[in-house]
Amino acid sequence: MGRMTRWKPLPAAAAPQVRDLVDRLRELKDQAGISAVALARRTAYSRSSWTRCLNARTVPPRPVVEAFAEAVGLSGADRARLLALWELAEQAQAEPEPAAAVEREPAAEAADRQTPGVWRRRTWIAVAAGAVVAAGGAAAWLAAAGGPPPPSARVAVAPAGYSCDYASRDGRWYAGHSTASTQLVVLNFGGEDVAEVQCLLKRHGRDPGRVDGLFGERTEQAVKDFQRAAGAVVDGKVGPQTWVLLRG
């Protein structure tokens, strides 16, 4: 166990999803006993940027969170759960805030956020103004940790639905969202690879539910049913073998 940091209280205005991510990042940093200087060096994200992030004032880009996971020794399911929390925090930060609630930053800090090389992952398209949204990766992570999800974990941004535009090329089927063939796609992941999986499952007569780009339990069960019928290893994960079968 690393030395515990005396953290500042998180700002009341921070979105619940951002709080969930920051709480987990703080916990992992303390467990690893890694200093802010070492963290900045290993993630190519400045110390001042990490200070803002760990105080819930900004959300780091996904590649930085991936580098953080490596720096603190996370892998497998633990890494996937951290990235699921990041997905929710990133989406929450992307939502427009009321003008009165926007906190102005000092000029130097604003410039730091706009420094070339610090990029942001594109966010999903929101469904419609005022749409009610459903639980996502943070809830699953908290459930896996052995506790009931708090109210903040029950709310996540639901992306717009995806259509399935099937086409066959070189003996393989595609649905118009991704050409992935080796990318690992598992529970709590989100995005176009997931939408591709959901469309291909439907083509094979399996029901992942709504094609929404969210890899939830229903999609996982559809993957397991498909794997079982195809004689593959039944684990609910879409890896190289399952991609080949889905595209066949």
N, C-alpha and C positions, 0 to 999 in steps of 0.2 A: 504494500500500500504506500503510495507516495505522500508527500507532505501536503496537508490540506491548505488551500488558499482561503483567506478571509475575503469572500466575494462581496461586492456591493449588492444591495437589493436591486432587483430588476425594475425598470420603470413601469409604472402602472399602465401606461399607454401601449406597452408592447403587446402584440397579438399573441393569443394563447399558443398558437402553433410555433411562433418564434421562441416563446418561453420554454416550450417542451424541448426544442432543439438546443437552446443555450444551456438548460439544466443538464442535458446529457453530455454536451461538450465539456462543461465544467467538471462533471463527475469523472469523465474519462481522462481529462488533463490531470486531475488530482491523483487518480489511480496510477497513472503512468509516471507521475512525479517529474513531468517535463516543464522546463522553464519557458517563459514567454519568448526569450531570445532564441532558444533551441527550436521552439515551435515555428517561429518566423523563418528560421533558416531551412527547416525541413519541408516547409510548405510553400515557400516563395511568396508568402503573404506577409506584409509588413507587420511589425509589432503593434504599431498604432491601429492598423486595420483589425488585428486580432483583439485588441482592447475594446474597440467598438463592437465587434461581434460578440465577445464574451460578456458584454454588458447590454446585449439585445438592442443595439442601435443600428445594426445592419446584418445582413445574411451573406456569408461568403459564397463565392461561386462553387459549383459542384466539384470541379477538379481540386479545389483547395480542401474541401471536406474529404475527398478521396485521399489526398496526401496526408491529412490529419489522421484518418483511420490507419494508414500505414505507419505513421509516426508513433501512434500509441499502441500498435500491435493488434488492431482489429482485423478480423477476416471472416469469411463465410457469412453465416446468418447474422452475426453481430454487426458486420459492416453493412449488410443489406438493410438492417433495421435503422441504423444511423442515417443512411441515405433516404430511407422512407420518411424519417423525421425532417430531413432537409427538404424533400419535395413539398411537404405541407408548409414549412416555414417560407420557402421561396414563393409559393403560390399566394400565401397570406400577405407577404410583403409587396407582391405585384398588384394587389388590389388597391384602387385609388382611396386615399384618405381624405377626410374633410379638411378643407383648407386651414381651419383653425387648429387642427390637431397636428399639422406638420411642424416638426421642430427644426428650426434653422440651425445649420452647422457653421462653425467658424470657416473662413475662406480656405485656410490651409487644409482642413480635413476634407472639405468638399473637393478640393483639387486632388487630394490623395485618392479619393474614390474614383476619380475620372482618369487616373494614370493609365497610359497604354499598357496592355498586358493583363490588366485586371478586368476580365470579361464576365458577363452574366449569361447563364444558360437561358435560352428562350423559354418562355412559359406557355402553358397550354391556353387555348382560347376559352374564355369564360362562357358558360351556357347562355345565360340571358340576365339582364340587369335584375337584381333582387332574387335570383334563384336560390332556393334552399339547397344546401350541400350536405354530402353524406360522409360517414366515417371513412378514414383511410389508414395509411401506414402507421401513424402514431398510435392509434387505438390497438392495432395488432401488436406493436412493439410492447406496449404496456401490458397487454394481456399475456404475452409471452413471458414478461417479467414476473408474472404471478399476481398482479393486482388489477382491480377493475379500472377501466379507462375513466379519467376525470372528464368533466364536460368539455374541456378544450380539445380532448382527443376525439370527440364525437362529431367534430365539424371540420370539413376539408372542402377545398374547391373541387367541384365535379366538372371535368372537362366536357366539351361538346361531344355529341355522339359522332362516331365515325361510320362512313359508308364502306361497303366491301366491293371494290372494283376488281373482279377476278380476271386474271390473264395468265396464260400458260406460255412459258419461254424455256426452251431447251429441256422440255420434259418436266419442268417444275412449275408449281402454281404460286402465284403472287396475288395479294389482295390490295395492292396500291399504297401501302403504308411503310413497308420496310423490305429490304432485300437480305436481311440477316439470315445467316445459316449456322453460325457458331455462338452467337451472343447468348449468354445465360439469362433467362427471364424467369423470375420466381415470384412467390407471394409478396405482395406489397410494392412491386415494381409498377411503374406507370409510363405511358408514352406510346409512341408509334409502334415499337416492337410488340408491345402488349396488344395493341389494336390488331396488328397483323396476325398474332396468335389467335385472337378471338375470332377473326374472320375465317381463318383456315380451319378452326375447330367447327364452325358452323358448316363449312363446305363438306366436312366429313360427318355431318349429322350429329355433332355434339353441341350441347347448349351451354355456352359460357355466360348466358344472360345478355344484357345490353352491351353492345360493342362500344365501350366508353374509354378504352385505354387504361383501365385500372385492373390490376391483377389481384382480384379478391378471392375469397374462398370458393365462390361458385365457378370461377374460371379455373382455379386449381383442381376442383373436382372433375370438371370437364376434361382437363388434361389427363388426369389419372384414368378416367374412363376410356379415353382415346388410347393411352399407352397400354392399358390392359387388353383392349380389343386388338391392338397391333402386335401384341406379344413382346412389347418392350419393357424395360425396367419401369415399374410403377412408383414414381416419386413425386409427381405433380410439378416437376421442374422441366422447363423447356431448354434443353441443351442441344448440342450438335446432332445426336441421334434422333431426338424428337422433331427437330426442325426438318430433317430429311424426310421423316414419315409424314409430317404435316404438309410438306410441299409436294408429296407424291400423289 
